[in-house]
């Protein structure tokens, strides 16, 4: 669990609504995200993927090799999500939860968190809990007005449905 908590890193993003969004495959996984042409990949050591806009907005994705078997069991799923959120809150000063949802995306458990810090920034986090690893997308929207766009981007971080 400690290694999982290590995947929660400091991220910065002022969100913008993606224009002409295209699916981007996340390396070494089945996950994808939809980003508009304004998002350019950047090198960021320790991150699976990172993107920036010309305006300086940043989005980051991390990966942790951790077993998530408790996320896959109905009896332990909620307690596991609680433990993950405690790990997130321990690293974010002034964390105040706005929403939390535990859902299934194409058969993979996913935890969505949205919170506000004391400085007013909104944090949007989606964690895909594969059986042997976790992928986490984190977005920081410094202005309240950017929170909706950050949420919209986070919802595109998915495992695509299999082709028919």
C-alpha atoms as a printed R data frame, in Angstrom:
    type eleno elety resid chain resno       x      y       z
1   ATOM     1    CA   UNK     A     1   0.000  0.000   0.000
2   ATOM     2    CA   UNK     A     2   2.881  2.372   0.752
3   ATOM     3    CA   UNK     A     3   4.136  2.057  -2.816
4   ATOM     4    CA   UNK     A     4   0.646  2.836  -4.075
5   ATOM     5    CA   UNK     A     5   0.559  6.003  -2.027
6   ATOM     6    CA   UNK     A     6   3.891  6.972  -3.569
7   ATOM     7    CA   UNK     A     7   2.194  7.254  -6.957
8   ATOM     8    CA   UNK     A     8   0.301 10.321  -5.763
9   ATOM     9    CA   UNK     A     9   2.639 13.146  -6.754
10  ATOM    10    CA   UNK     A    10   2.255 16.883  -7.053
11  ATOM    11    CA   UNK     A    11   0.572 17.788 -10.319
12  ATOM    12    CA   UNK     A    12  -0.317 21.126 -11.791
13  ATOM    13    CA   UNK     A    13  -2.970 21.821 -14.388
14  ATOM    14    CA   UNK     A    14  -5.080 24.740 -15.286
15  ATOM    15    CA   UNK     A    15  -7.672 22.903 -17.354
16  ATOM    16    CA   UNK     A    16  -8.888 23.855 -20.770
17  ATOM    17    CA   UNK     A    17 -11.657 22.230 -22.734
18  ATOM    18    CA   UNK     A    18 -10.028 19.996 -25.327
19  ATOM    19    CA   UNK     A    19 -10.593 20.988 -28.932
20  ATOM    20    CA   UNK     A    20 -10.522 18.278 -31.602
21  ATOM    21    CA   UNK     A    21  -9.708 15.663 -28.970
22  ATOM    22    CA   UNK     A    22  -7.998 12.491 -30.136
23  ATOM    23    CA   UNK     A    23  -7.436  9.284 -28.160
24  ATOM    24    CA   UNK     A    24  -3.897  8.874 -26.877
25  ATOM    25    CA   UNK     A    25  -2.697  5.434 -25.783
26  ATOM    26    CA   UNK     A    26  -0.989  5.362 -22.405
27  ATOM    27    CA   UNK     A    27   2.312  3.435 -22.653
28  ATOM    28    CA   UNK     A    28   2.442 -0.133 -21.293
29  ATOM    29    CA   UNK     A    29  -1.291 -0.345 -20.617
30  ATOM    30    CA   UNK     A    30  -4.669 -0.550 -22.357
31  ATOM    31    CA   UNK     A    31  -5.750  2.858 -21.022
32  ATOM    32    CA   UNK     A    32  -6.300  5.904 -23.201
33  ATOM    33    CA   UNK     A    33  -7.072  9.576 -22.702
34  ATOM    34    CA   UNK     A    34  -8.642 12.117 -25.034
35  ATOM    35    CA   UNK     A    35  -6.718 15.358 -25.411
36  ATOM    36    CA   UNK     A    36  -7.039 18.145 -27.929
37  ATOM    37    CA   UNK     A    37  -4.302 19.286 -30.290
38  ATOM    38    CA   UNK     A    38  -3.314 22.033 -27.832
39  ATOM    39    CA   UNK     A    39  -1.808 19.402 -25.494
40  ATOM    40    CA   UNK     A    40   1.837 18.598 -26.264
41  ATOM    41    CA   UNK     A    41   3.750 15.719 -24.643
42  ATOM    42    CA   UNK     A    42   6.552 16.727 -22.298
43  ATOM    43    CA   UNK     A    43   9.383 14.741 -20.730
44  ATOM    44    CA   UNK     A    44   8.800 14.227 -17.029
45  ATOM    45    CA   UNK     A    45  10.995 11.712 -15.170
46  ATOM    46    CA   UNK     A    46   9.026  9.228 -13.094
47  ATOM    47    CA   UNK     A    47   5.746  9.835 -14.934
48  ATOM    48    CA   UNK     A    48   4.117  7.527 -17.449
49  ATOM    49    CA   UNK     A    49   2.851 10.479 -19.462
50  ATOM    50    CA   UNK     A    50   2.744 14.235 -19.120
51  ATOM    51    CA   UNK     A    51   1.272 16.931 -21.338
52  ATOM    52    CA   UNK     A    52   1.356 20.711 -21.428
53  ATOM    53    CA   UNK     A    53  -0.440 23.399 -23.342
54  ATOM    54    CA   UNK     A    54   1.232 26.481 -24.782
55  ATOM    55    CA   UNK     A    55  -0.408 28.381 -21.935
56  ATOM    56    CA   UNK     A    56   1.585 26.311 -19.410
57  ATOM    57    CA   UNK     A    57  -1.188 23.890 -18.357
58  ATOM    58    CA   UNK     A    58   0.092 20.470 -17.264
59  ATOM    59    CA   UNK     A    59  -1.458 17.008 -16.910
60  ATOM    60    CA   UNK     A    60   0.352 13.996 -15.418
61  ATOM    61    CA   UNK     A    61  -0.164 10.234 -15.239
62  ATOM    62    CA   UNK     A    62   1.712  7.907 -12.880
63  ATOM    63    CA   UNK     A    63   1.893  4.135 -12.544
64  ATOM    64    CA   UNK     A    64   2.536  1.981  -9.484
65  ATOM    65    CA   UNK     A    65   3.203 -1.772  -9.591
66  ATOM    66    CA   UNK     A    66   0.896 -2.774  -6.754
67  ATOM    67    CA   UNK     A    67  -1.609 -5.578  -6.364
68  ATOM    68    CA   UNK     A    68  -5.152 -4.228  -6.207
69  ATOM    69    CA   UNK     A    69  -6.990 -7.459  -5.472
70  ATOM    70    CA   UNK     A    70  -9.073 -5.794  -2.745
71  ATOM    71    CA   UNK     A    71 -10.465 -3.387  -5.355
72  ATOM    72    CA   UNK     A    72 -11.763 -6.370  -7.308
73  ATOM    73    CA   UNK     A    73 -13.625 -7.965  -4.363
74  ATOM    74    CA   UNK     A    74 -17.043 -6.595  -3.408
75  ATOM    75    CA   UNK     A    75 -16.402 -7.236   0.319
76  ATOM    76    CA   UNK     A    76 -13.183 -5.197   0.439
77  ATOM    77    CA   UNK     A    77 -13.672 -2.622  -2.341
78  ATOM    78    CA   UNK     A    78 -14.973  0.295  -0.201
79  ATOM    79    CA   UNK     A    79 -12.333 -0.182   2.511
80  ATOM    80    CA   UNK     A    80  -9.632 -0.283  -0.164
81  ATOM    81    CA   UNK     A    81 -10.951  2.960  -1.700
82  ATOM    82    CA   UNK     A    82 -10.918  4.534   1.793
83  ATOM    83    CA   UNK     A    83  -7.252  3.539   2.189
84  ATOM    84    CA   UNK     A    84  -6.357  5.025  -1.184
85  ATOM    85    CA   UNK     A    85  -8.106  8.294  -0.359
86  ATOM    86    CA   UNK     A    86  -6.305  8.472   3.008
87  ATOM    87    CA   UNK     A    87  -3.022  8.114   1.100
88  ATOM    88    CA   UNK     A    88  -4.020 10.950  -1.215
89  ATOM    89    CA   UNK     A    89  -5.165 13.234   1.626
90  ATOM    90    CA   UNK     A    90  -1.954 12.641   3.568
91  ATOM    91    CA   UNK     A    91   0.006 14.227   0.709
92  ATOM    92    CA   UNK     A    92  -2.276 17.158  -0.082
93  ATOM    93    CA   UNK     A    93  -2.364 19.915   2.535
94  ATOM    94    CA   UNK     A    94  -5.849 21.300   3.086
95  ATOM    95    CA   UNK     A    95  -7.602 18.485   1.166
96  ATOM    96    CA   UNK     A    96 -11.393 18.767   1.437
97  ATOM    97    CA   UNK     A    97 -13.401 16.173  -0.488
98  ATOM    98    CA   UNK     A    98 -16.037 17.385  -2.917
99  ATOM    99    CA   UNK     A    99 -16.951 14.041  -4.501
100 ATOM   100    CA   UNK     A   100 -15.842 10.439  -4.513
101 ATOM   101    CA   UNK     A   101 -17.094  7.683  -6.795
102 ATOM   102    CA   UNK     A   102 -16.027  4.092  -7.109
103 ATOM   103    CA   UNK     A   103 -17.006  2.749 -10.509
104 ATOM   104    CA   UNK     A   104 -16.273  0.082 -13.083
105 ATOM   105    CA   UNK     A   105 -14.729  1.026 -16.437
106 ATOM   106    CA   UNK     A   106 -14.777 -1.878 -18.892
107 ATOM   107    CA   UNK     A   107 -14.388 -4.347 -16.044
108 ATOM   108    CA   UNK     A   108 -11.648 -2.427 -14.204
109 ATOM   109    CA   UNK     A   109 -12.360 -0.724 -10.855
110 ATOM   110    CA   UNK     A   110 -11.773  3.035 -10.930
111 ATOM   111    CA   UNK     A   111 -11.748  5.587  -8.129
112 ATOM   112    CA   UNK     A   112 -12.683  9.188  -8.958
113 ATOM   113    CA   UNK     A   113 -11.871 11.871  -6.411
114 ATOM   114    CA   UNK     A   114 -12.460 15.583  -6.520
115 ATOM   115    CA   UNK     A   115 -11.289 17.854  -3.755
116 ATOM   116    CA   UNK     A   116 -10.546 21.455  -2.972
117 ATOM   117    CA   UNK     A   117  -7.478 22.724  -1.163
118 ATOM   118    CA   UNK     A   118  -7.455 25.643   1.230
119 ATOM   119    CA   UNK     A   119  -5.858 27.804  -1.493
120 ATOM   120    CA   UNK     A   120  -8.991 27.261  -3.638
121 ATOM   121    CA   UNK     A   121  -7.454 24.926  -6.218
122 ATOM   122    CA   UNK     A   122  -9.595 21.996  -7.335
123 ATOM   123    CA   UNK     A   123  -7.978 18.567  -7.620
124 ATOM   124    CA   UNK     A   124  -9.410 15.965  -9.983
125 ATOM   125    CA   UNK     A   125  -7.979 12.455  -9.712
126 ATOM   126    CA   UNK     A   126  -8.913  9.215 -11.473
127 ATOM   127    CA   UNK     A   127  -7.180  5.992 -10.477
128 ATOM   128    CA   UNK     A   128  -7.590  2.883 -12.626
129 ATOM   129    CA   UNK     A   129  -7.049 -0.154 -10.390
130 ATOM   130    CA   UNK     A   130  -5.825 -2.979 -12.602
131 ATOM   131    CA   UNK     A   131  -5.149 -6.299 -10.860
132 ATOM   132    CA   UNK     A   132  -1.353 -5.842 -10.646
133 ATOM   133    CA   UNK     A   133  -0.845 -2.104 -11.075
134 ATOM   134    CA   UNK     A   134  -2.575  1.253 -10.747
135 ATOM   135    CA   UNK     A   135  -2.616  4.202 -13.137
136 ATOM   136    CA   UNK     A   136  -3.409  7.606 -11.683
137 ATOM   137    CA   UNK     A   137  -4.351 10.752 -13.545
138 ATOM   138    CA   UNK     A   138  -4.137 13.924 -11.477
139 ATOM   139    CA   UNK     A   139  -5.215 17.394 -12.520
140 ATOM   140    CA   UNK     A   140  -4.998 20.579 -10.515
141 ATOM   141    CA   UNK     A   141  -7.330 23.358 -11.567
142 ATOM   142    CA   UNK     A   142  -6.068 26.516  -9.844
143 ATOM   143    CA   UNK     A   143  -9.274 28.435 -10.562
144 ATOM   144    CA   UNK     A   144 -12.741 27.171  -9.689
145 ATOM   145    CA   UNK     A   145 -13.836 27.991 -13.238
146 ATOM   146    CA   UNK     A   146 -11.365 25.374 -14.575
147 ATOM   147    CA   UNK     A   147 -12.802 22.492 -12.508
148 ATOM   148    CA   UNK     A   148 -15.420 21.482 -15.084
149 ATOM   149    CA   UNK     A   149 -12.846 21.229 -17.838
150 ATOM   150    CA   UNK     A   150 -10.549 19.210 -15.570
151 ATOM   151    CA   UNK     A   151 -13.452 16.843 -14.797
152 ATOM   152    CA   UNK     A   152 -14.211 16.462 -18.502
153 ATOM   153    CA   UNK     A   153 -10.613 15.521 -19.259
154 ATOM   154    CA   UNK     A   154 -10.492 13.016 -16.380
155 ATOM   155    CA   UNK     A   155 -13.594 11.222 -17.663
156 ATOM   156    CA   UNK     A   156 -11.737 10.442 -20.905
157 ATOM   157    CA   UNK     A   157  -9.040  8.509 -19.002
158 ATOM   158    CA   UNK     A   158 -10.491  5.039 -19.627
159 ATOM   159    CA   UNK     A   159 -10.002  1.505 -20.850
160 ATOM   160    CA   UNK     A   160 -11.617  1.475 -24.290
161 ATOM   161    CA   UNK     A   161 -14.421 -0.974 -24.974
162 ATOM   162    CA   UNK     A   162 -13.299 -3.987 -26.986
163 ATOM   163    CA   UNK     A   163 -13.969 -3.776 -30.711
164 ATOM   164    CA   UNK     A   164 -17.069 -5.724 -31.775
